[in-house]
């Protein structure tokens, strides 16, 4: 037995081993600290001398568009209005657009810009709809217009034709980068339905231009039963130029046909909308029996919907819109 206070040889060896390990640990920590100091002493003085080639460049952020600018791509808010009833209270991101060269196919043109507007990043569908009406009104000044009212003969009512042109109006605002830069503006854009690309310009197009085919209302055939809607840059036999409604005041069928011919001349911008017999100008009515061609001697028309159509004759087919063709070559294939 060992006396109290004395250690056995094994205990002494264990104590020495623990002390050795503690000494090794302290030496390793010492090595690490010394290495860190040496690295700092070498690297830190050299940091200012180590530079990356080049110069700092600021992010270039485009400003608001201007009237007449062309839109190359654009958000389509109208996808939210396919079925308005369940989606009318939907909230979506305020539409944005990209602007570029007018020489390439585009999807719209800027009609007007309000730099005092401050559109929210997200907007409810009902609020967005309320912003479109002023845009559509402003677009009339931008595109020009086809005089819609055709006076009747003495003592007979006038007929008001609405051009059947597929313009779509959209308001767009700053994108995220522009908003971050403090921009506040809203732009009215006139463009094509479903953002179909088109070539040509819309400024004063109804005054002295030719309507791009993306905006016409064309039908594949002159046959009322089989005709289907087709893009106007595809072969088609018929183009719908205008629509009207007689209301409760009767309109004589011969007056309706005459008014259609006058309006067709305005739409094509020519004194002879038949173009020497190559085009037939027809007035159609819709009733309980469907569509029917209005005959000049059909009598009075009341509370009925009318269409004014241009139809290619002798088996010909149009290959673009007739609106604005004037007295130039007919777009016939």
Secondary structure, DSSP 8 states (H G I E B T S, - for coil): ---TT---HHHHHHHHHHHHHHHHHHHHHHHHHHHHHHHHHHHGGGGGG---SS------------TT-EEEEE--GGGGGTTHHHHTT-EEE---EEEE-SSS-BSEEEEEEETT----SEEEHHHHHHHHHHHHHHHHHHH-----EE--STTS--EE-EE---EEEEEEE--HHHHHTT---EEEEEEEGGG--B-S--TTHHHHS---GGG--EES-S-TTT--EE-TTS-BSEEEEEEEE-TTS-EEHHHHHHHHHHHHHHHHTSS-TTTTTTEEEEEEEEETTEEEE--TTS-EE-S-EEEEEEEE-TT--B-S--TT-TTS---B-
